[in-house]
Structures are given as structure tokens and as C-alpha cells.
Amino acid sequence: MSLLPKSPPVKPGDKYDVIIVGLGPAGYSAALYSARYVLKTLVIGETPGGQLTEAGELDDYLGLISTQAMDAIKLFNRHVEKYGVHVLIDHVEHFKKEGDQFVVKTKRKGEYFADAIIVAIGVKRRKLGVPGEAEFTGRGVSYCAICDAALFKNKRVVVVGGGDSAVEGAEILSRYATHVYLVHRRDEFRAQPYNVMSVKGKPNVEFLLSHVVKEIKGDKVVRQVVVQNLKTGELRTLDVDGIFIEIGHEPAKDWVQNVGLASDPEGYILVDEWMRTNIPGVFAAGDCIAQLKGFRQVITAAAQGAVAAYSAYKYVVEKRTKKV
């Protein structure tokens, strides 16, 4: 089964009740609920599954037990296909309000029209850019300790980073792994001192400060991580089963500002409890929103997508009622 959802024909200039920007778990969930509310729904995204494509095994989504991420995406496809959701693989350059509807401009396929918009564009994970990182993504290279820690029980791992996500990741992993190397390029952490002290008290956590990762090695999965001491230049090879890269995320700050959405200083979209943004008729869900940005999970993204779809449904119905 293809990772591309089957879709009814989508033609430039088509009008929809709801257009969803983003094809990650939040986008899929919003599309499902929107279609179940019998709204004509279009989802526009570049990569079916979003960041989920970088995961290996999914074991923290209720009902999907030890499921490969790609298989989960296929299940998402089947579910939205059942409800006839329209899907377009493209990049949304911007959208704007014209009269009583929104105009959505894509990079390749042209313009589309909608009564409501749901933004579920996710974020980009910062990457190390070292040899082996791309090759072993999902096969020992992970970007979410909260998501994948349980998969490394009785194994040896590396955590990279100096912020709260890295330190908290090391703490979580210390409960499962036999040994955790915490690698940070500086002598001091940016994380909260309390969190750092908590991890320092773990007997199976080893701090490698003023160190950077130079290479990730393995066969079918990660077997070794090469680190370098920035003060001495010395290289050291760590025999490990996985590496967790926790060096932050990058929201689409310029895009968010360009379409006029209110955001926090980092660029995460501000919403209320019903996923409403500062623009009436525009809703947002998933990793791109400011709420829960320290707890990015498939299950929370899906929940937010469902709430956004409900709010969009209410908005569209009220809009039609006013017209009548």
C-alpha cells in the first residue's frame, strides 16, 4: 500500500468547506473529523505522515502496539480514504481572506478556496548533519526520547543536547537503558539546574561535556557513535544501540508571520482551548502550536486535530446560518 493517500480529483479553483494545511498526525486527524462532519475537505501537505516518517516503531499510540511508523501512516491513509477526503501533495505558500472566504495559494497547483482553514504544519527537528544520521534514522537514531525510550530497555544509548529536552530525555532513558551518555558541546547546560542535578544523581548516566558527535556507525541498526573532545581533539568510539538527538525544533516562523497568525517569540502559533487562532475561521493543531510544545506526541497532535475540526465545523455551520 502506498504512503500517498488515494484522493478524488483535485482541480485548481475548487471550493471546499475546510482546507487543512499539513499531512502529519494532526492533519490526518483533522481531515478525518472534518469529513465525518460531512464537510468537503482538502488536505494539502508535502510528506504524508510528517515527522512520523522519521520514527521507527510506534508504541505510544493507544491501540497501535509495536506498529512500524510507516504502517501507521498507511492506516491513517485508509481511514481518510474511507471518507473521501481530497488530498493534494504540494506546498502552501500562503493564504488570505478575500470577502467571505479564504484563498489558499500553493507552490505548484494554483489556488483553492475554503470557508475555514486548519493549520497543522508541524515543526522541523534540528539535526546534527553528521555521517550516518540520515542512514540510521528510525534504526537507532531517534529525535524523541519520550516516544522511544521504552524501545531501548537494557541497551546503551547516547543523548545529544544541552537543553531541557535533552536532560529530561536522559532522565527518562536512565530508567530503561543500562548506560546513557549525555553529550553536550559546552561545559554548562542550558537546562534548568534542578533537572541537571536530578540527572547527575543517576548512576548510569555519564556526562560528556565539551564533546560533539562526529559520526554514527552501524550495520542494519546503530552500533557505534564517534564523539570528539573539543578541548583535546581526542576521538572516542562509544559502543551503543541508539542515539537520541535532542537539540531543538524549528517552527515555520516566517510562514506563520506571513499569513498573519499570532505566535509566541519562537514562532509557535497561539491558540485557545478550541484551537482557534487570532484570525476568525483559522484554527491550528499539532506541533506548530504554542500549547504543549514541550510534549510533542502523535496522540496529542491527533487530539488537537480533532478539536480543530470540531471548531471549524461549528464556524462553517454558524457562517451558513448567518447567510440564511
Secondary structure, 3 states (H helix, E strand, C coil): CCCCCCCCCCCCCCEEEEEEECCCHHHHHHHHHHHHCCCCEEEEECCCCHHHHHCCEECCECCECCEEHHHHHHHHHHHHHHCCCEEEECCEEEEEEECCEEEEEECCCCEEEEEEEEECCCCEECCCCCCCCCCCECCCEECCHHHHHHHHCCCEEEEECCCHHHHHHHHHHCCCCCEEEEEECCCCCCCCHHHHHHHHCCCCEEEEECEEEEEEEECCCEEEEEEEECCCCCEEEEECCEEEECCCEECCHHHHHHCCCCECCCCCECCCCCCECCCCCEEECHHHECCCCCCCCHHHHHHHHHHHHHHHHHHHHHHHHHHC
